[in-house]
Amino acid sequence: MEYVQERVTTLHALSEPQPDAPTGRAAVVVPMTEREYGTLAAERVLAALETVDPARVVVPLRATPARAGPFAAWLDTFDVDVETLWCDGPRLADLLAERGLDGSRGKGRDVWLALGQALSEEYVVVHDADTETYSPAFVRRLLSPVANGHAFSKGYYARVEDGALYGRLFRLFFRPLVRALADAHAAPVLEYLESFRYALAGEFAATTDLAASLRVQRGWGLEVGTLGEAFRYAGFEESAQVDLGRYEHDHRAVSGPTGLADMSRAVGAATLRAVEDAGVDVDYDRLAERYRTAAHALVRQYGADAAFNDLSYDPADERDQVATYAEAIAEPGPDTRLPAWETAPLSPEEVANAARTDLESVIDTTTESTSTSTSDPVARRDGAPTGGGDR
């Protein structure tokens, strides 16, 4: 337990804080994909939100037509106002294409669509649905600084699970990349990025004024891209980070089409985009070398910390990951971010109408078969839901 302050306001869980927060004036955005359908983690999150009672819960859903209807029906079984925003329907796709907003699809695009719906409230909270340790206190902790003078707050937590250190993409890629940049360039944006204890956490809260100003990365660069935008809008004085305590997520493999190596390319591009946006002239010729030097130093430090805490640690494997992530370091390329909602060429209402019509077109054809299946999560709210998939 410690109480060290960073350049951004750092709120520690020195007790078990349940701060007062205006949940009734907040929209909570919980992005989901069809793999969350009926899982214990997603059910735990939604059941907890019943007790939080926010003004709205918006679930941007990435799912096939066959799964969208049953998923929406399952979400409707919870005693909280859940708005399912199906992100994969044809009318919504046509609308985005008409306005020049088609392109790659991913978590960031889904969250961007949902942020438009959240702007009718005073505050917005965004968090993932795959944590196995979700608490209603998380929404209150994230909201508390935003309701008391800050425009932006981000969650942090230690990824220590199963007797080992996780958070590998943050520890072994993002943190040493930012350190390598800071060693070569004196810039406030790099101090800002270094201030956050878990920059790749998916949990944040913001005023809707800030949310409306965010240019959003389409995919896995969402979290660090949001930090770059928060630096531009809120800076050090209006930013905070909040200790969410124990927080357990799924673990990804390093390789494969959705692995950490693939993610590192998006995270690296978003990080370097944010740094360039702030006026830093990055020395790309030596950046990979500087990154490897910083990462190997951190591997030694993590090894000492793991030994001190009697945690398992494989420094050779960590160095192999560093070598893999180093291949992701390159100039960020074309800017494919989605525009801020305050300047977007369409309205949240148009998005909502298109997504609603898309969902209605598939929901009637799937609800009947789903509701009669005794093995389906909709029929098993009082037992252990099926699902979980590729944990």
N, C-alpha and C positions, 0 to 999 in steps of 0.2 A: 504494500500500500504506500502510495506517495501522493504528494500534492504539488508537484512542480508545474509551473505555468510556462507555456510556450508563447510565441509571438501572437498566436490567436488565443482567445480565452479558452481555458481548458477546465471543464467541469468534471470532477472526479466522483466516483461512487465510493465515498469514504464511509458511508453507512449503507443502507438499502433505500436510496432516495426514491420517493414517489411524489415529485413536485407537482404543485398545482399547475395546470396548463389548460388553455382554452380549446380542449378537444372538440367541443361543440361548434367551433368556428374554423375547423380544419377539415380538409379532404385528405384521406390516406390513399395513396396509390400503391398497389401491390401487383407488380407484373407477374404473370404466370404463363407457363406453357402447358401443353396437354400432359406433360409428364408429372405435373403437380396434381393431376386429377385424383381426388380421393386419398392423397397421402396423409399420413399422420402429421407430418410437419405442417402442411397447408391447413389441415383441419385445426391444428393447435393455434395457428396464427388467426384464423377467422373466428374461432371460438373466443379467443382473447379479445379481439376487436369488438365482440358483442359487449364486453364489459367496459371498453373504452368509450363506446358510443360517439364516434366522430360524426360530423355533419354528413359526410359522404365517404364511401369506400369505392374507389374506382379500380377495377381489375382489367387492365389491358391484357387480352388473352390471345396468345399465339397458338392456334390449333387448326386441325383440318376440319372441313365441313362436317364430317361424320362425328367428330368429338365435341365440336363447339356447342351443339344443343344440349347434350347430356351434362357438359361442364357447367353451362349457365344454369341448368336446372339444379345441379348440386349446390352451386353458390347461393341459390335462392332458398335453400333450406336453413341458412343461418339467420339468426335474429339480429341482423344489422343491414343497413341500406346499402347493398352491393349493386353497383352498376357494372355489368359486364360489357366491355368495349371490345368486340371481336375485331382483331386487327388484320385478318386474312380474308375478308370477304371481297367479292368482285366489285361491288359498287364503291367501296372505300378505295380500292386500288385504282379504279377509273377516276375518281375524284382527285386523288393525289397526282395521278399522271396528267390530268387536265391542267393542274396548277404548277406543273414542273417539279413536283416533289417525289416522283417515283425514284427508285434506286434500291440499294441493298436494304435488307430487312434484318432486324435484330432487336435485342433488348432495348437499346437506346431509342430506336424508332417507336417501339411500343410505349415506352415511358413518355416520349414527346407527345404522342397522341393523347395519352391520359392527362398530361399536364394541362392541355387545353381545357379539358373538362373540369379540372380542379380550380381554375382561375375564378370561379364564381364565389369561392370561399376566401377567407382572410389569410389562411395559412395552408401550406401543403406539406405532407410528410410522405416520403418515399422509402419503402423497404422491401426486401426480398421475402419470398414465401417458403424458403427451403431450410430455415433454421430449425433445429430440433430443441432449442432452448428459449423459445419466444416468451416474452413477458409483456403484459399490458403496460408495464412501466416504461418500455422502450419509447412508445409514442409520446408519453408525457415528458420524458427526459429530453427527447429531441426537440419538442416544442417549447420547452421552458425558456431557453435563451432567446429563441426567436420572438417569443411573446414579451420579452423584457429587454428590447433595445438592439438585438442583433438581427441581421437580415438573413443569415445563413448559419446552420449548424450541421455538423457531421458526426456520425457515430464512430466510435472506435472500440476495439476489444482485442484481447490476446488470442491468437489461434493456437492454443495448446490443447491437443486432444489425443486420446489413446497413448499417452506417455511420449508424445513427440511434438515438435514444432511444425505447424503448418503455416498458412499464409505465404506460400513459397513465391508466388509471383510478386507480391509486395516486398518480401524480404530480399529476394535474390535478383529481382529485376528493377522494379520501380525505385526502391530506395537507393541502391548503388548508382542507378542512372542519374537520379537527381543530384546525388553527392558528387558524381563526376562532373556534371554540368556546373555545380556550385564552385567546385575547385578551380574551374577555368573561367567562370563568368560571375562577377559580383552583380547580382540583380535581385530586386525585392521579390519577384515572382518565385525564384528558387528558394528563398527563405520561407516564403509562404507555403510552398509545396512540402518543404522539409518539416514544417510545423505540425503536420497532421500525422498522428501516430498510426493510423491505418487508412492510408489514402485511397485504397481500392475497396473500402467498405461500401456496400450498396445503400446504406441507410443515411438519409439526410432530411432536414426540414428547412423550409424557407418561407419568407413572406411571398405572397402571390405576385407582388411587384417584381421581386427578383426572379421568381419562376417564369414570369412572362418575358424576361429579358434573356433567358438562356438559349444559346445556340447549342444544339444537342447532337452529340456523336450518335451515329446510327447503331453501333454495335457495342463491342466489349470495351471501347474507349469511353463509355458513358461516364463512369465515376470520376476519372481523372480529368476528363473534359469539363465536367461540372465544376470541379475545383478551379480550373483555369477561368471559367466564366464567373465564379464567385469572387475570385481575386479581382477581376475587372470591375465587378459591380459593388462588392462589399469591402474588399481589402482586409487588412489585419483587424481594424477596429470593430467591424461589424460581423466578424466571423467567429465561430466558436466550435469546439469539439466536445463530445459528451461521452463519458464512459458508460457503455452498455453492459459491462460486466461479462458474464459467461455467455458465449455465443458460438454455437456449433453449426457448421455448414456441411454440404456435400464436399467431397474431395474429387478433383479431376486428375486424370493422368497427364503426364507431360506431353506425350505425343498424341497423334490422332487429330481428326478434323475439328473437334471441340476441346482439344487439350490446351494445357498452359502455354505450350510453344506457339500455337495458333493465336491464343489470346495476347501473347506478348507483343505481336506485331501491331495489333490495334491499340494496346496500351502505350506502346512506344510512340506510335504516330500521334496519338492524342496528347501525350506529354510534351512532345516536341512542338506540336502545333500551339499549345498553350504558352510555351516558353517563347516561341517566335512571335506570337500575338503581343506579348509584353515587351517586344523590342530587342530581344537577345539575338545576337548574330552568332549562331551556333557553329563551332568549329567541328564539322562532321569528319574531317580527315583523321582526327585523333580521338574521337569520342568513344569508339568501341574499345580501344586500348585503355582509355581512362576508366571506362565502365568496368572492364575485367579487373583492373587493379583495385578499384573500390569494392567490387563484389567479393574478391578473394579475401580482402581484409575483413569484411563483414562475416564471411564464412568462419574465419578464425574466432571472431567474437561470439557468433552464435554457438560454435562448438564449446567455448568456455561456459557460456550461459547454460547450455544443455547439460554439461557435466556437473555444474554447480547444483542443478535441480534434479539430477539423476534421471534425465530424459534420454531416450535413444536418439542418436544423431549419426549420420553417415556423411562425413565431409567430402568423400570422393563423389558421392551421388550429387551433393550440392554443387560441387565444382563442375560436374558434367552438365547440370542444369544451367549454370552460368555460361558455359560454352554454347549451349543451345540458344539461350536468350540473346547472347551477343549478336547472333545472326539477324535479329529483329531490328537492330539499330540502323536506321537510315532516315533520310529526309522524309517528312510526312506525306509528301505527294499532294494530289488535288484535295481541296477542301470540300468534303461531301456532307458537312453538318447540316442538320435541319435548322431552319431560321427561328429566331425568337418569335414567340406567339404575338408579341406586340407589333411585329411587322410582317407576319405570315400572310400569304396570298389567299387564305381561306379562313373561315371562322370555326371555332369549336362546335357551333351548332350544326354546321354542315357535316363535320366529322361524325358527330353523334347521330345525326339522321341517317347517314349512309351506313354506319356500323349497325344501327338498330334494325334497319331494313334488311341488311345482310343476315343478321342473326335470326330475325323472324322468319326468313325464307327457309332456314334449315331446321329450326327448333321443332316445328310440328312433325317433321319426318323422323325425328330421333327420340323425342321425349317418351313416346309410348313404349317402345322396346326397352328403353333404359329403365323406366320406372317399374317394369315388371320383373326385372332381373334381380334375384335375391343376392347375387354376388356383387352387385354394383354399389359403389359408395353411397349413392343417394338413398338406397334402402337400408343402409347400415350405419346411420348416425350414432346408434347406441353401441356399436362394436368397433372392431379394428377395421378401418377401411382398407380396401385393396389398393394396390399401386405401389409406388416407391421406385419401381423401374431400375435405373442404372446407378443407384447410390454406390 
